[in-house]
Amino acid sequence: TRFKLPPKKGGRWVRRLIYLVLTTIMLGMYGIIWNRQRDGVYDCTRLQVQFGDGYITTLPVFSGYYAYTRAEYHDGRPSYLDKDGRGVFRYCIHMESGYWVFNHLNNTANVKSIKDMCTDYLSRSPYTPGFSIMDTPSNTWLTKRSS
């Protein structure tokens, strides 16, 4: 037996209205989430870092807590500073991908501003497309030997 559907009576505009309402709600919610992410609401606000002394003996001095600074974004990612404002984690973009770097700001390291850290760093992560520093593996960071 064949079943027959009842004839359509003006259902086309109802479907379009429902589609329009659902699309508007979905895009509105996406906009709210995008705006909150851009403002840093979902970011990690504090890191606990433990450096070993296997390669650079001064690195354990910089172990401790690093706070998220909403005021300072570099290459689209937040920076993390220690309580003294000397040790800094920041993101650097190189070609299509980027990596996180660590250095301390002082005159002897020739790093006087956060902008210099992409080329002159003590430690850096592998290339990572992830937004958060927490997305990088903690055991594969590269360190430079002091010359």
C-alpha positions as CSV (number, residue, x, y, z in Angstrom):
1,T,0.0,0.0,0.0
2,R,1.1,3.5,-0.7
3,F,0.7,6.3,1.8
4,K,-0.3,9.7,0.8
5,L,0.9,12.8,2.6
6,P,-1.7,15.5,3.2
7,P,-1.4,18.5,0.8
8,K,0.9,21.3,1.8
9,K,-0.9,24.4,3.0
10,G,1.4,27.4,3.3
11,G,4.1,25.4,5.0
12,R,6.9,27.0,3.0
13,W,7.0,30.3,4.8
14,V,6.7,28.6,8.2
15,R,9.8,26.5,7.4
16,R,11.7,29.5,6.2
17,L,10.7,31.5,9.3
18,I,11.9,28.6,11.6
19,Y,15.1,28.3,9.6
20,L,15.7,32.1,9.9
21,V,15.0,32.1,13.6
22,L,17.2,29.1,14.4
23,T,20.1,30.5,12.2
24,T,19.9,33.9,14.0
25,I,20.0,32.2,17.4
26,M,22.9,30.0,16.4
27,L,24.9,32.9,14.9
28,G,24.1,35.1,18.0
29,M,25.3,32.4,20.4
30,Y,28.5,32.0,18.2
31,G,29.1,35.7,18.4
32,I,28.8,35.7,22.2
33,I,31.2,32.8,22.5
34,W,33.7,34.4,20.0
35,N,33.5,37.7,21.9
36,R,34.1,36.1,25.2
37,Q,37.1,34.1,23.9
38,R,38.5,37.3,22.4
39,D,38.2,39.0,25.7
40,G,40.1,36.2,27.4
41,V,37.2,34.8,29.6
42,Y,38.1,31.2,28.8
43,D,41.9,31.6,29.0
44,C,44.1,30.0,31.7
45,T,44.8,32.9,34.1
46,R,47.7,31.4,36.1
47,L,50.4,28.9,35.3
48,Q,52.6,27.0,37.7
49,V,56.0,26.4,36.1
50,Q,58.8,24.2,37.4
51,F,62.1,24.5,35.5
52,G,64.9,21.9,35.7
53,D,68.5,22.7,35.7
54,G,69.7,20.1,33.2
55,Y,70.9,22.6,30.5
56,I,70.7,26.1,32.0
57,T,71.5,26.2,35.6
58,T,69.7,29.6,36.2
59,L,66.3,28.4,34.9
60,P,65.1,27.1,38.3
61,V,65.3,30.6,39.7
62,F,62.3,31.4,37.4
63,S,60.1,28.5,38.7
64,G,56.9,29.7,40.2
65,Y,53.5,31.2,39.2
66,Y,53.0,33.2,36.0
67,A,49.9,35.4,35.7
68,Y,47.9,36.1,32.6
69,T,48.1,39.7,31.5
70,R,45.0,40.7,29.6
71,A,46.6,44.0,28.6
72,E,49.4,42.4,26.7
73,Y,48.7,40.3,23.7
74,H,51.5,39.4,21.3
75,D,50.8,37.7,18.0
76,G,47.2,37.1,19.0
77,R,47.9,35.3,22.3
78,P,48.2,36.5,25.9
79,S,51.5,36.9,27.7
80,Y,52.3,35.5,31.1
81,L,54.5,37.3,33.6
82,D,56.0,36.2,36.9
83,K,55.3,38.3,40.1
84,D,58.4,40.4,39.5
85,G,57.6,41.0,35.8
86,R,61.0,39.6,34.7
87,G,60.1,36.1,33.5
88,V,57.8,36.1,30.5
89,F,56.1,33.5,28.3
90,R,54.7,34.8,25.0
91,Y,53.6,33.5,21.7
92,C,55.6,34.1,18.4
93,I,54.4,33.5,14.9
94,H,56.8,32.2,12.3
95,M,55.4,31.8,8.8
96,E,52.1,29.8,9.1
97,S,52.6,28.4,12.6
98,G,53.9,29.6,15.9
99,Y,55.5,28.6,19.2
100,W,55.6,29.8,22.8
101,V,58.9,31.2,24.1
102,F,60.3,31.9,27.6
103,N,62.9,34.5,28.6
104,H,63.7,36.9,31.3
105,L,63.9,40.6,30.8
106,N,67.3,42.1,31.7
107,N,70.2,43.9,30.1
108,T,72.7,41.0,30.4
109,A,70.4,38.7,28.3
110,N,70.1,41.5,25.6
111,V,66.3,41.2,26.0
112,K,65.0,44.5,27.1
113,S,61.4,44.2,25.8
114,I,58.9,41.4,25.1
115,K,59.2,42.2,21.4
116,D,62.8,40.9,21.3
117,M,61.9,37.5,22.6
118,C,61.0,35.8,19.3
119,T,64.6,35.7,18.2
120,D,66.4,35.7,21.5
121,Y,64.8,33.2,24.0
122,L,66.0,30.8,26.6
123,S,63.4,28.1,25.9
124,R,60.7,27.6,23.3
125,S,58.0,25.1,22.6
126,P,57.6,23.1,19.4
127,Y,55.4,24.6,16.7
128,T,51.8,24.6,17.8
129,P,48.6,25.9,16.3
130,G,46.8,25.7,19.6
131,F,45.6,28.9,21.2
132,S,46.5,28.2,24.8
133,I,50.0,27.6,26.3
134,M,48.4,24.6,28.0
135,D,48.0,22.9,24.6
136,T,51.8,22.6,24.3
137,P,53.5,19.4,25.6
138,S,55.6,20.2,28.7
139,N,58.4,17.8,28.1
140,T,59.4,18.8,24.6
141,W,60.5,22.5,25.0
142,L,63.8,23.4,23.5
143,T,66.5,25.3,25.4
144,K,69.4,27.4,24.1
145,R,72.8,27.0,25.7
146,S,74.3,30.3,26.8
147,S,77.3,31.2,24.8
